[in-house]
């Protein structure tokens, strides 16, 4: 490698080898010609109304169709499942996106509040690994429980010895991450001001960031909340009370401030109560700067760069891989018998430093409800595919989509005041994207529900359904925002179908049974319209 010695070349290759594809935030190249416009994510927009996956009646409940103050959310894109930390029901529920109406399955807890192996007590966070093992931050039991797929009880993998500061104890878990290759567990221990790593079958953890004493020194944390960990075990920490983001390399005794760290404030080099942090494929650090009502972006500015380009070949699992090291990123092309993939992984030197001032990429115009403002945003999701931010604008009761370079965001869900209608939210606190369906998954906290913002909807009825118009019609009217609305309804042994795209209003001209004329059933172009008028909608 020109411009770098052998040791440096090997270090860079080793760094790339430790990154697994499932966490590398792979980049797909999409051909945006006319024939492929439907796949171009640049034009993706979400429905303004959501569909409840669970909790459609907005009531606290204990059965498979209700929740009790859900706090944590995890989406398994590969299998199409959503896992919800159903906090006040002391359980974790799994919902399948392809069977939304079938209710949830309890995969952890659900046996009342308690500290038994089959119980949980106020679970806040949940993480699911590739083997479908469910890791639960069992907050009031001060432990992390792992429930294997299909298990009726959990195993304590961290803590479980009461709340405390000892290395075999946990204060309050605010974040969980599992290293898929080693099954190593990382915990954001909020009350103990530290990040702890637990190795399988060990009786105590190892502090990898912070100490047992909260503070603002480089080796300390104060109220760590959201964490982002890459596969080389570099940790990015939302250090809440210090109003900064700390980057902690594996084995380091001190962190590096990559954002904020200049006291609480609203200047471009400051943060105010950061709740969450994300890092994209280019090393840009995004922060939910909660009390400043904005989203900040810090770009990396390395002090030294390997100014060379070379190609090396190394084995990654069972595939062959070509690695091109450039000044900004490592491009890995993998080939196997069935797939060809290209992934872009940030090539960030160990001694990289981030800009001392951040750029406000969303909000920053004081608190408010305009499209360039936020009011206490808590949740943040970065879509690397098109550099779009999805933000839970909590006290505005809405989800905002903000593309890089935009001066205003777009309301992707909610935004119609606080409430429990399908087009409303109440204190949304977390948001993720289900990339298989281009849908937003929202933890709608005060409504005790999880919303799945759909783009298509269908109603299928094999028998005359006019007796159920009092239920069907309000539901259909809530679908007027959809891109595609399909109604399949039986009309005197005939089928009637409307299949429009990019609908902005509900078009009611569809053939249907008309019971207004007694026993006379006929096909009418304004059948639904007549029925609506008759029953008062």
N, C-alpha and C positions, 0 to 999 in steps of 0.2 A: 504494500500500500504506500503510494508516494506520499511523503509528508508525515508519515507516522511510523514509529518503530514497531517491531513484532509484538511487543508486550501490549502496546496500545491497540493494535489490530485485534489481538486475541481478546482483550477486555471488551471491545465493542461487539465482537462475535458472541462472546459469552453472555453479554447483556441481552442480545437479541434471542439467543437460544432459550433464555429463561422465560420468555413471553409465550403464553399459550394463546391459541387462536380464539378460544371462547371468550377471553377477556380483552382481546387486543383491539376491539372496536373496529372491525374490518370495514373497509371502504369498497363499495360496489360501484363500478363504472357502468352507467346506463346510457344507451344510445337513444338520444332524444330526437330522432327523426319523426316524421309525421306518423309513421305506422306504429310508433312505440310511445306515443304521447301519454298513454294511460299509466306508464311506469315512471314518469318523470316526477320525482319527488319535489322539484322546485315549485310545482303548482299545487302541492298538497294543502288542502284546507280541511278543518274539522267541522263537524256539525255544531251548531250553536245550542242544541238540546242534547242532553245525555240520556242514556237508557240505563236504568238501575240493573246491575248484575245481581244485587241482593239489597233488600231493604226498600222495596218499591213503595211501601205504605209509610215510610219514614218513622216507624215506631221501634222502640227498643224491644228486642225479643230474643228468645233463646233457641228457637227452632232453626231448621236448615235454611230458612228464608229471611232471617233477621240477624241483626248484629247489635252489639252493645258497645258504643264508642270505639270504633276501629281506629287504631293508631298506626300500625305498621303495614306495609304493603310490599309484596315481592311478585314480579311477573316472570314466569318461566316461558319465554318465547318459543322454545323448542317444542314444548308439549302443549302449549296453549292454555296454561293454567295460571290462575291468580291465587296467591296465598295472602290471607288477611289476618293480622294480629288482632283478634276480637277481644279487646282489652278487658272490658267489664264483664264479659262472659267467660273469661279465663280459658281461652281456647284459641287454636289456629284453624281457620276454615280454608278449604281449597275449593275453588270454583273453576269449572271448565268453560272457556269462552264459546265453545261450540254447543254447549247445552246450558245456556244462561238460566232458563226457566226451571232447571231441575234442582236448584238449591245447592247448598254447600255440603261438603263432607268434612267432618272433624278429623284432622290429621294429628292434632296434639291437644292434650287437655280435654276439656269438656266434661269434667267430673266434679265441678264445683271448685271454688277457691281452696287451695291447700298446698302442702309441700310434699305430698306423696309422689311417687314416680309416675303416676298416671294423672297428675294434677298440675295446674299452673296457677299463678297468682299475679294478676295484672301484667300480662305479656305486652311489651311495647314494640319490639322489633322482631323481624323474622327474615331468615335467609335460607335458601334451598340450593343444595349443591347438585352436581350433574347426576348423582345417583338417587336423587329425590329424597335425600335425608333432610329433615327439617330442623333447623337450628333456631331456638327461641330465646330471646332475652326475657327471662322470667323475673321481672323487675323486683317485686316484693319478696321473692324468695332468694334474691341476690345470687342467681345462678344462670348458667346457660344450659338448656336441655336440648339434647339431640334425639329426635324421633326418627327411627328408620322407617322406610316406606312400609306401610301396613302394620306398624307396631301399635300395641295398645298401651304402652308405657314408654317413658323417655329415660335416657341415660344422662346423668350430669357430666358434662365435659369441661365445665369451668365453674368455679365458685361452689355454692351450696353449703357454705360453712358460716352463714350469717353475714350481715352487712358489716364491712370493715375494710381496713387498709392493708392487711397482710396480703402476701402474694397468693395465698390460697383463697382469697375473698374478693368480692366485687361490691362496689358501692352502688352504682346505677348504670346499667348498660344503655347507651344511646346509639350504638352502632355495632353491627356484626359484619365481618368479612371472613370468608373461608378461602384459603389458598388451595385451589383444586388439586394441585400436584402432590402436596404433602399433607393435606387435611389439617393444616395449621390454622388455628382460630385467632382472629384479631378482634379485640373488644375495645370500644371507646367507653372508658369508665369515667363518666361525667363527674360524679361526686369525689372521686379520688384523683382527678386531674392527671390522668395518665392513659396511655394506650398500652394494652397488655396483650402479649402473644402467648397462646396456650398450645403446646405441642401435644399430640395425641398420647394418652395414657400417662401424662404427667400430673402430679398432684397440685402443682402450683404454676402460675404464669411467670413470664419474664417481662419486665417493663421495657418496652422498645421506644417509648417516647414519653417525656414528662417524668415527674418524680412523684413521691407521695405527698409533696407539699405544693400547693398551687402557687403560682407566681408568674412573673413576666420575663424572667431571664431566658436565655436561649435554650437552657436545658429544662425549662418548666412549661407547663400548660395551666390554663385556668378555665375549667368548664368545657372540655372538648366535646363537640357534638358530631357533626357529619364527618366521615372519613372517606377518602378515596385511596385505594391501594393498588399499585400495579403489580405485575407478576414477578418483579424483582424485589418486591417487598418495600418499595419506597412509599412512604405514607404521607398523604396530604391531609391536614387536620384543620377543621374549622374551630379555632381556638376562641370560643365565644367571648368570655369576659376580657380577654386581651385584645379583642377586635383585630385579629390578624389570622393569616393562613400560614401554617408552618409546614415546611417540607422536611421529612425526616428520612434520610437514607438508611438502608439496612446496616446495622452495626454502629451507627453514629451515636454519640453521647449528647449532641446538641442539634437543635433544629435550625433551619434556615428560613427566615421570614421571606415569603414570596409574594405576599400581598398584605397591605395594612401595616400594623405595628407602630403606628405613629399616634397612638391615642385614639379615643373615640371621636369621630367627627365625620364630616361630609366632604372633605377635600378629596382630590383624586388620589392622594397617597394614604387615605384613611378608610377604615371600615367602622361600622357601628353594629355590634351584635351579629356577626356572621353565623348563620345557622347551618349552611350546607356548602359543599365544595364539589366541583367536578373538574376533571382535566380531560381535554380533548386529545385527538391523535397528534396534534402539533405541539403539545405542551402548554397550550393556553389554559390558564386557570380561571374558572368561572366561579363567582361567589354570590350566594344569596345574601346580600347586604341588608338584612331584615329591617333594622330600625332606620336606615336611610331610604327605605322604599325604592331600592334599585338593584340591578344586577350588574356586577363589575367584572371586567375581563382584564387579566394581567398577562401580557405576552412575554415569553422568555427572551432574554438577551444574553446569550452565552459569552463568557469572557474569553473562551478559546474554542476554536472550531477545527475539526479535521478537514482541511481543504483538499479533499481528494475524492475520487470515485473509483470503486473497485467492485468486483463481483467475486463472491465466495460461495461454496456449496457446503451445506451442513445438513445432517439428518434431523428432521422434525417429525416425531411420531413415525408413521409409516410412509410419509410422503417425501418426495425430494423437494428441495427448496433452494432457490437462487436469491442471494441477498445482495442488494446494491446499497452501499453506504454513501450517502450524499451529505451535503452540509446541513440539511434540515431534517431528513427522515430516512428510515430504512424501508425500502420497498421489498417485500417478500412475495415472490410468486411461487405458489405451491401447486404441484400436479400429482394427482393420484389416479386410480383407475376410473373414477367416476366424476371427479370434480377438478376444476381449475379455479383457483382463488388468487386474488391479489390483495395484500394487506399493507397498509402504510402504518408504520410504528415509529413514534417519535425517537429521534436520535439525539438525546439530551445528555451532554457531558455531565459527569458527576459534579464538576465545579461550576455548572451553569448558574447564572444569577438572573433573577427576573427584574423587569423594569421597576423603578422605585415608585412610579405613579401608575395607577390603573386608569383604564378608559371605561367610562360609563357606557355600557352597551344597551342598557334598557332602564327606563325610569330616570331617577335623579332630578325630578322637577317637583320636589316636595311630595307629601302624601296627597293623594287625590284619586279620582276615578276616571280621569281622561285616559286616552289610549297611550299617552306618553308618561303615565304616572302609575305608581303602585301604592298600596296601603298594607304594609306589613307582610311582604312576600316571604313565605317559609319554604316552599318546595321548589326544586329546580331539577330539570332534566335536559341534558345536551344531546341533540341528535347530530352525531358526527357526519352522517351521510350528506346533509345539506347545511350544516352549521346553523341550525335553528335551535333556539332555546324555548322550552316549555316551562312556564312559571306558574306556580300556585300563588295567586294574588289573594292572600287569605282573607283580609278584612274587606276587600272589594267583592268577595264571593264569586270569583271568576278564575278562569285559566287563560293565560295570555300566551300567544305564539309570537315570538320575536325573531326575525331573521337577521343575520349579520348585515350591518350597514343600514338597517331601517331606523327611522326616527320615531316611528310609532309602532306599537304592537297591534295585533289583531286578537279580538276575543274569540277563543276557540271553544269555550264552554262557559255557561253561566252568564254573568253580566246583566242579569235582569233583577237585581236586588236579591237580598237574602230571602230564601224560601225553600220550599220542598217540592215545587213543580219540577217537571223533567227539564225545563230550561233554566232552572235555578240551582244554586249551590248555597251551602251554609258552612263557612269556615273550612274550605278545602286546605289540607295541610301537606299533601303529597301527590305527586303526579309522575307517571311514567308513560312511555309509548310502547304499544304492542305493534312491532314492525311488520308482523305477518299480515295484519289487517289495516295498518295505518290508523289505528284507533288510540285514543287517549284513555288511560285508566286513572281514575281520580278517587282519592280517599276523601269523601265528603263527610267530614267528621261529625258535625252537629246533626246531620240528617241520618246518622247511623247507617250509611250505605256506601257502597262502592259503585261508581258510575263508569260505564263503558260507552264512550261517545261514538255512535255508529254513523255510517254513511249510507247504509242500505237497510231496508226493512221489508218484511213480507207478512201478510196475513193470508192463511190458507184455511178455507172452510169447505168441507165436502157436502154439507147440508145447508139448507136455507138458514140464514143467520139473522134475519130481521128482528127476531125476538131478543137478540143480544145487542142491539144497537146502542143501548145505554152504556154498555161496556166497550164495544168496539169503536164507536164513533169518537169518543174522547181520546182514545188511544191513537186513532188514525190522525186526528187533528194535531196531535203532538208530533206527527211525523212530517209536517209540511216543510221542514228545513232540509230534508234528505236529498241526496243526489239521485237516489233511486228508490221508488216506492212501488211495491208490487202487491196487488190485491187479487186474490184468486177465490172467487165466490160462486157457489152453485146457483144457477137460475133455471129452474124447470128442466133439469137434465141437460143443461148446457153450461159451459164454463165462460166466465167473463174475466178478462185480464187487462189490466193497465200496467204498463211497464215503461214509465217515463224516466228520463235521466235529467239530472240537474234541476230537480223540481224546486221551485221557490214558494209555491203555494200548493195546497191540496186541491187537486182537480177532481171534482166530484162526479164527473160524467162517466159513470160506469154502469153497466147493466146489472140489475139485481132483482130479487123478488120484491114485488110491491104488494103489500097486504092491505093497502088502503081500500081496495075494491073487493073486499070480502074474499070469496073463493077464487076470484079471477087472478091468476098469476101471469104476468106478461113481461117481456123484455123491453125495457125502456132506457133510452139514452140519459134520461134525467132521474133514474130510479132512486139513487142515493140522495140526490138533491131534494126530491119530494119527501122521502122518508125523514130527512133531517128537519125539514120544515114542519112536518106533522108532529114529531116528538119534541120539538122545541129547541133544537140545537142551532 
